[in-house]
Amino acid sequence: MIIGYARVSTQDQTPALQLDALAAAQCEQVFHEKATGSNRERPELTACLRSMRAGDTLVVWKLDRLARSLKDLVEIIDGLQERGIGFRSVTEAIDTTSTGGRLVFHIFGALAEFEHSLIRERTIAGLAAARARGRRGGRKPSMSKADIRKAAAMLSDPLITKTDVANHFKISRVTLNAGLKREGLFGDELDGERGPHQAASSH
């Protein structure tokens, strides 16, 4: 069987162009997906792929209707080829049942692997550079050193509480306490509302 797959987004409401192209490609069955930007699930594509058998051919109007990335595209096509299923893209004139079409996807696969290697290499280099600067990988601290100094100065006012300061910086009191402790400005025992000057005045 020749089976078509069409996908439209909320920005592209009309599937007519795709459906006409798939009809012209003599598709005997068409799976039609309407995807939203927030939903990454594609139940129609899943159903389409599950329904196909060896000897069938999957047809799409354009490559970007089938996959969201080069890696995704290569994985889908590789999966089809392993099952003996052909693939055609009308706009790009790609047909994996032909020698030229198979060559194109070997090139796509090599490009996807190259892209993956570059991303991995940049990530490793970035972590190494961060370690060299004395930083570990992970989330950036919510408070800079300047913020922490400002927070400590604010807490020197007996009328200002930690809750007030945390709200000012749009952080939690836990994050505020952690930042102050990191700079050696507070001990664990000062986890209440009072700042260091207020705590000292209570003795």
N, C-alpha and C positions, 0 to 999 in steps of 0.2 A: 504493500500500500504506500501511497504518497500522502503523507500527513503534514498539514501546515500548522504553524504556531504563530499567533499574532498577539502583540502586547501593546496596549495604549496606556498612557499615564493620564493623570488628572489635567495636565497641561495640554495634552493632545487627545481631545475627546472623540475624534472621529476615526474609526478603524477602516473606513471605506477603501482608502488607498492600499492598505495592507491586504485586506480581504480580496480586493479585485486582482492584485498581483498573485495571490495564492490560488485563486480560481483559474487564472491564466496559466499557472504552473501545473494545472490538472490535479490539485490536491483533492483527495477523496473524502477527507475529514479534516476539519480545522478546529483547533483549540484556541479559544479567544480569552485573553487575560486583560482585566482592567486593574492596573496596579496603582496604588497611592504612594506618595513620596515617603510616608512614614512606615509603610508595611513592606518588609523585605521578602515576605513569604509569597511564593508563586504556585498556588495549588494547581492551576491549569497546566503549567509546565510540568509539574510533578506527574500529573495524570497522563499527560501526553507522552512523556518518556517511559512511563510504566506500561503504557498500552502498546508500545512499538515492539516489533519482533524482527529477527534476522531477515534481511532482504528488503525491509521497509526503508523509506527515505524521509527524512525530516526536512521541511522547507520553511524558510523564514524570508521575510521581505528584506530585512537588513540585519547585519550581525548584531547591532546594538539592541535589537528586539529580543535576542536570545540571552545575552549575557551583559553584565554590568562592568566587567573588566576583562582584560586579555587573559588573565589567569583563569577566571571563571569560564570563559569561552573555550579555552584549550581543554579544560577538565571535562566539560560537557561533550565536546566532540570526540575526545579520546574515549570517553565512556561509550559513546555510540559506536565507534569503530570496533571496540572490543566485543560488542554484541553483534557485529556484522550489519550495522545500520548505516546507511549513507546520509549525507547532509548536503543541502544546497542553500545558498543565499542568493536571492534574485538580484538585488542591487549590485552586489560586489562580484557577481558571476563566478562564485566559488562552488565547486562540485567535488566532494571528496571521493566520489565513485570514479573519478578520472585520475590519471597519473599526475596531471598538473595541479589538481585540487589537493591531492595528498601532499604534494611538495609544499604548497602554500601553508598547510597546517603544520608540517614539520618546522617550517620557518617560524610560524607563530609560537610553537612550543619552545623553540630556542630563545625567542625574544622574551617569553614569559619567564623562563629560567634566568635569563640575563637580568631582567627587571628585579626578580626576587633576590638575586645575588647582590645587586647594587644596593637595595634597601638594607639587606643584612650587613653589608660592608659599612654603610653609612652609620647604622645603629651602633656597631661595634666601635667604630672610630669615635663617635660622639660620646659613648660611655668611657672610653679610654681618655679622651680629652677632659671629661668631667672629673675623672679620678685624679688626673694630673694636676687639676686645679684644687684638689682637696675636697671634691664633692662626690657623693654617691648618687647612683641612678635612682629615679623615683620622682615623686611629686615635689614640686618646688615648695619651700616653706611658705605658710600663709602670711607670715609677718617678716618683713625685712628688718635688718638691724636698726635702721632709722625709725621704723614703726615701733619697735620695742623700746627704744630710747624715748620716743614721744609718749608711749603708753606709761612708762615709768614716771615721766614728768607729770603727766595728767593725774596719776595716782598719788602724787605728793600733795594734791589738794584734798583736804579731809572731807569735802563735800562730794567728791567724785568716787564712785564705787567701781569695782572690777566689771560689773554688769554694764555700767555706763560706757566704760572703755571698750569692752567687747562689742557692744552695739555700734559704737563709733566706727570701729574697723570692720564691722560686718563679719565677725568671727564668733566662735563659741568661747566661753570662759575657759574651757579645757585647752583650746589652742592658745589663748592669751597666757595662761599659766605656763604652758610648755615653752612658749617663746621667752617669757621672762626668766624662767629657770635656765633655759639654754644660755642666756647671757649672764647668768649668775646673779640676777637681781632679786630672786625670791627663793625661798626654801619650800619644801613640801608642806611645812606647817602653816604656811601663809596661803591657804587655799580658800579663805573666806572672802568676804566683801571688802575687807580693809586693805589698803596699800601699805607699803613698808613704813611710811611715816606715821600712818594712823596706828599701825600695830605697835610701833615703838612708844607712842604717846599713851598707850593703854597700860604700860608698866609703871 
